[in-house]
Amino acid sequence: MAREAMCPLLWIAAWALLIHGCAAGQAPQVLSTRNDIRDCSADPPYLPPTATNTTVHLAMLRGIMRTQGVHAYIVPSTDAHMSEYISKQDARLGWLTGFTGSAGTAVVTQDKAALWTDSRYWTQAERELDCNWELQRTTSIESIGMWILKVVPAEGNVSLDPFLFSIDTWNSYSQALHGSGRALLPLETNLVDQAWGDQRPPPSSSEIYSLPAEFTGSSWQEKVAGIRQQMEQHVQRPTAVLLSGLEETAWLFNLRGDDIPYNPVFYSYTLLTDTTISLFVDESRLSAAARESLGLSCPGPLCVELQEYGQVSAHLHRYTQGNVTVWLGTEYTTYGLYRIIPQGKLLEENYSPVMMAKAVKNAHEQEMLRAAHVRDAVAVVQYLLWLEKTVPQGQVDEFSGAQHIDALRWAQEHSRGPSFQSISASGLNAALAHYSPSNGSSRTLSTREMYLFDTGGQYLDGTTDITRTVHWGEPTPLQKEAYTRVLMGNIDLSRLVFPSNTAGRTVESFARRALWDVGLNYGHGTGHGIGNFLSVHEWPVGFQSNNVPLEAGMFTSIEPGYYQDGEFGIRIEDVALVVEAQTEHQSGEETFLTFEMVSLVPYDRNLIDLSLLSPEQIRYLNSYYETIRAHVGPELRRQQLEEAYTWLQENTKPFPVSSAGTTTAGTLALASLLSMLLSRLGA
Amino acid sequence: MAREAMCPLLWIAAWALLIHGCAAGQAPQVLSTRNDIRDCSADPPYLPPTATNTTVHLAMLRGIMRTQGVHAYIVPSTDAHMSEYISKQDARLGWLTGFTGSAGTAVVTQDKAALWTDSRYWTQAERELDCNWELQRTTSIESIGMWILKVVPAEGNVSLDPFLFSIDTWNSYSQALHGSGRALLPLETNLVDQAWGDQRPPPSSSEIYSLPAEFTGSSWQEKVAGIRQQMEQHVQRPTAVLLSGLEETAWLFNLRGDDIPYNPVFYSYTLLTDTTISLFVDESRLSAAARESLGLSCPGPLCVELQEYGQVSAHLHRYTQGNVTVWLGTEYTTYGLYRIIPQGKLLEENYSPVMMAKAVKNAHEQEMLRAAHVRDAVAVVQYLLWLEKTVPQGQVDEFSGAQHIDALRWAQEHSRGPSFQSISASGLNAALAHYSPSNGSSRTLSTREMYLFDTGGQYLDGTTDITRTVHWGEPTPLQKEAYTRVLMGNIDLSRLVFPSNTAGRTVESFARRALWDVGLNYGHGTGHGIGNFLSVHEWPVGFQSNNVPLEAGMFTSIEPGYYQDGEFGIRIEDVALVVEAQTEHQSGEETFLTFEMVSLVPYDRNLIDLSLLSPEQIRYLNSYYETIRAHVGPELRRQQLEEAYTWLQENTKPFPVSSAGTTTAGTLALASLLSMLLSRLGA
């Protein structure tokens, strides 16, 4: 699932990359002018029934802004941890604007209000916003800044909550207003929260638990020791690492929670120093086992001191009075925390050492992720078989399909539900790369159109994410060609051999070339990291400019696609592990890497035009199918899914390699027959 | 010729990229420990006879440093325009250290002196430095900074000439010393020049001339109008553009000079404002025609006011007192000029609009570059023919070979000599990607080893650069495989179809994949822009991270290679033009690009292993050879070079395409014969 991914400076949606211009080689596109569904100039204004009346909420916020002397207030869509998914109590943008998309920014003044969002969400925004809101069809901070300069008088105050903006985003706003006379004021009291008052959902109170030892790659003490070793070896000798990404703390302590949908994390911060460990969390929510695990070595350098979540700023302030250096990841630390630390006491890198350590899975973590993908493949194969039988009867729609695959995953061992909201899109709906069906307004699957499903599971041993696109009838020539070329891209990148330390960005074009060859392309990124029972989009692995170089032990999705507006959408997504490659030659000390496929589900034979594939691509495909048979076959039998087993055998049959080699074999056979005949004739 | 190229922040040698880690996907390499040729601990110290005694020069500099209160003085290898090649009067590093390599940095204190350079130059530095100098085998500013912190006491003054350092380099030094108590002082009087005194070579006094109209893409007035239009349309409304790159001024005014070897430029700056044009240059050197051309429209907005070269700082200072905004390219503007402009009056982009305009050649400029390459191909074909005949007799060495191809180029119409020092390297010498032979110590070419020549010409209509690698005897299997894979890389990148606005960095791996497949690679960049009778390395086009996205009308070299230490070296370099691609499908408004080969010389058939090539690669090669025949053949005939013409025909014969198609034809023939026989048997 490539739906969300991080562009430089911000957690921004991958599908928005065409607009942001941060996909490989993509320049910003000229935006087409389009009509709004809403007609706010009509009398009375026309609004679709899905619009939310925001007049009261806006009036409340404006009242508070007046008392604070704020002329414009900026409201983002993320939380204090720059999370990709947020909890209900952080859905400030939705409460204020009515817009429920996952990416957007609102700016409110006394007489104006505007929402900025990317093309994935334009239709949704038009359906959800009322006429209080202008819709701005871009997300560039430059554009937001220009709007502010237009509507806020010089000497005006522009304000935001510094704990909801990354360092870079703050800098961009600061830059946009620089020299204009308008001040950018960080206000630690969140004005939307004040307006929201007691209507705001309470924070989660569910249990935070320790992962059983069998599901961890190493103990939290080993992880802490590893990070401290890195601190000692760093040339700048940091005395502490500050963790504000929720995955960082969850991974470090082998703890999980469910504060955020689909991501088993919990609200927390960690300050790991050379001698102490402070975990900022609601202590009462820790399970007894978790509390015990954290307190085993108290007092001492491996004693985790529990502190209130809200105390992180004060603690950090006190800590940085001393002769210390704090190491943090600038890509996801908020400006609110950052500005507490004096400039000379900062060690800034894009990602913290915890993020980097988490990205390279050790042998046990690799085994777990492989195992989770085998069980996940069972669910997906069952789903494909079920679709094949039920779709022709017209009994499945996008929504019931999504429900069915979720259920199939839940039935697998160690399942903890889906890893993101299932994308289940038929026909033209799949051309909206971002599309999730809702009950009641969902398209019926049919043998007359293509169907794309992009789904994944959370298992105690690993997180999965896979996309398959299928057609049960007669695909058009363009559909077949586009599907085959998307598949060729997936294969070309998957079988690439490349030097260690290669940046993903420099090789992701291999996933696009087969499409480029005939003038096709896709507008999103090509892949993202994935966790062990953590996020389905795990930074910093992937193929974008802000991803780190590929290393053995990293997992990434590989997911080229093609989208034909108003007609169909194709995506083929697999998760792959970066492994060392065995090469014919050795050049110096350079080692080479390649990918090992971890997702194990065959592609739709009905959509493959074999004549487009090179012999090498076909051989790769056949070898991949052998791997699928070897790993998923036994698991299907173990689960006594005989019909699915038969389906798998049928769908992983080797393809004929129409290479020169094969043809030569045929020629040889003919020639020997001929020689036999000739000798007979001679006789 | 990829010898020199610019890494982020600095003009740094492309061959040094392995060390700097800015080639695609290259991480910094661990440097091997090696013994110095010098033995400075022996008594008396051992020095090779090539070493220069620098004691007197150092003493002179140290005396001046003492009077200025400078504890450490930093001396770079470049000039005030961040030129890749420099004139003799800017060879400060050579005068001070004895080291004559093109890239390095020296730091001198009262009792220590050290030189930093990259691996290309380690051997040369050991041969040229005396025992006054430590050799530091890296070029990172971090390393220089750490050395300074070690040898300069706290409160010490570290100084440099701000007109010899780019903005980014200054910032890096500033960062490295930040908070250490040591001050970084920009001293506008260059201390080396003071020490050098009247021994310093005088500035060039040769004529600066106008290009004849037939050799320009457009008049300088049209160019100025185009830049002013961009200024008006820019959202930040700059009032002036500051040009400090020598190519910028030369291109803008269609003027040329010969202040710098191989590059037909002259010392100058330009400040182009919305209403005035100031050209800072030694007015007495302008030819009468040049002076007339510049003064045609005086007074008025298209009048070029001539000012003294040395007045640029004072003029810029005066100009920026007003309500102005100065647009400049940060990649190559010096800190000395930059710091004159108040922060709020700067418009900083990586490259000035002149650099960007120069990079996209118009139709006439394209035609001129194509024509220059046809004549250049004639010279190279003549050279290959001559080598074929004379090498077996043992009469050619690297140096005489280089002289011969230079002479062949001089004989071509519009020639103005070589565009860089010819690289002519036989056997193991070619494994040093940077290698130019010198008279007397040059290796004899032989049929027993490979020979690489990387050469280019300056012509009034265009600059050329081409590398061919040949073997007249029996190549080893590895040589043949490596050559073929380098060729496959050249072909794969050359025939790539990609969306417009793709960054070179995201596609350059296509030139490496065939090598990567078997564990081979090369440590330099894959290509660079090239000018119309300007620099052989023209920014900002190319495949590195600081190059701009590819656009139709840009020219770039494509030059993969492979280097086997101590044995042989391979490089295949062509210049290509970015053109629009005709694709089978259209996806939205995205246009696609591809390359058109402009270099027109066949590859060595003796080194190509056809069995490694795909049918598509062979077909591409055959079509390229057809183009060579069509363009170079007639020119050879026109020049009455019949023997070369015959050689060309022989060396551009189509290769057999051993594709499935061909084999199928054979099979069909057999099958029909068989059916005939069978019918006879039946009869």
Boltz contact constraints between the chains, C-beta under 6 A:
constraints:
  - contact:
      token1: [A, 24]
      token2: [B, 506]
      max_distance: 6.0
  - contact:
      token1: [A, 25]
      token2: [B, 502]
      max_distance: 6.0
  - contact:
      token1: [A, 25]
      token2: [B, 503]
      max_distance: 6.0
  - contact:
      token1: [A, 25]
      token2: [B, 506]
      max_distance: 6.0
  - contact:
      token1: [A, 27]
      token2: [B, 501]
      max_distance: 6.0
  - contact:
      token1: [A, 179]
      token2: [B, 344]
      max_distance: 6.0
  - contact:
      token1: [A, 344]
      token2: [B, 179]
      max_distance: 6.0
  - contact:
      token1: [A, 497]
      token2: [B, 516]
      max_distance: 6.0
  - contact:
      token1: [A, 497]
      token2: [B, 517]
      max_distance: 6.0
  - contact:
      token1: [A, 498]
      token2: [B, 516]
      max_distance: 6.0
  - contact:
      token1: [A, 499]
      token2: [B, 25]
      max_distance: 6.0
  - contact:
      token1: [A, 499]
      token2: [B, 521]
      max_distance: 6.0
  - contact:
      token1: [A, 501]
      token2: [B, 27]
      max_distance: 6.0
  - contact:
      token1: [A, 502]
      token2: [B, 25]
      max_distance: 6.0
  - contact:
      token1: [A, 503]
      token2: [B, 25]
      max_distance: 6.0
  - contact:
      token1: [A, 506]
      token2: [B, 24]
      max_distance: 6.0
  - contact:
      token1: [A, 506]
      token2: [B, 25]
      max_distance: 6.0
  - contact:
      token1: [A, 506]
      token2: [B, 509]
      max_distance: 6.0
  - contact:
      token1: [A, 507]
      token2: [B, 509]
      max_distance: 6.0
  - contact:
      token1: [A, 509]
      token2: [B, 506]
      max_distance: 6.0
  - contact:
      token1: [A, 509]
      token2: [B, 507]
      max_distance: 6.0
  - contact:
      token1: [A, 516]
      token2: [B, 497]
      max_distance: 6.0
  - contact:
      token1: [A, 516]
      token2: [B, 498]
      max_distance: 6.0
  - contact:
      token1: [A, 517]
      token2: [B, 497]
      max_distance: 6.0
  - contact:
      token1: [A, 518]
      token2: [B, 583]
      max_distance: 6.0
  - contact:
      token1: [A, 518]
      token2: [B, 584]
      max_distance: 6.0
  - contact:
      token1: [A, 518]
      token2: [B, 585]
      max_distance: 6.0
  - contact:
      token1: [A, 519]
      token2: [B, 583]
      max_distance: 6.0
  - contact:
      token1: [A, 519]
      token2: [B, 585]
      max_distance: 6.0
  - contact:
      token1: [A, 519]
      token2: [B, 586]
      max_distance: 6.0
  - contact:
      token1: [A, 519]
      token2: [B, 592]
      max_distance: 6.0
  - contact:
      token1: [A, 520]
      token2: [B, 585]
      max_distance: 6.0
  - contact:
      token1: [A, 520]
      token2: [B, 587]
      max_distance: 6.0
  - contact:
      token1: [A, 521]
      token2: [B, 499]
      max_distance: 6.0
  - contact:
      token1: [A, 521]
      token2: [B, 587]
      max_distance: 6.0
  - contact:
      token1: [A, 583]
      token2: [B, 518]
      max_distance: 6.0
  - contact:
      token1: [A, 583]
      token2: [B, 519]
      max_distance: 6.0
  - contact:
      token1: [A, 584]
      token2: [B, 518]
      max_distance: 6.0
  - contact:
      token1: [A, 585]
      token2: [B, 518]
      max_distance: 6.0
  - contact:
      token1: [A, 585]
      token2: [B, 519]
      max_distance: 6.0
  - contact:
      token1: [A, 585]
      token2: [B, 520]
      max_distance: 6.0
  - contact:
      token1: [A, 586]
      token2: [B, 519]
      max_distance: 6.0
  - contact:
      token1: [A, 587]
      token2: [B, 520]
      max_distance: 6.0
  - contact:
      token1: [A, 587]
      token2: [B, 521]
      max_distance: 6.0
  - contact:
      token1: [A, 592]
      token2: [B, 519]
      max_distance: 6.0
  - contact:
      token1: [A, 660]
      token2: [B, 660]
      max_distance: 6.0
  - contact:
      token1: [A, 660]
      token2: [B, 663]
      max_distance: 6.0
  - contact:
      token1: [A, 663]
      token2: [B, 660]
      max_distance: 6.0
  - contact:
      token1: [A, 663]
      token2: [B, 663]
      max_distance: 6.0
  - contact:
      token1: [A, 667]
      token2: [B, 667]
      max_distance: 6.0
  - contact:
      token1: [A, 670]
      token2: [B, 670]
      max_distance: 6.0
  - contact:
      token1: [A, 674]
      token2: [B, 674]
      max_distance: 6.0
  - contact:
      token1: [A, 677]
      token2: [B, 677]
      max_distance: 6.0
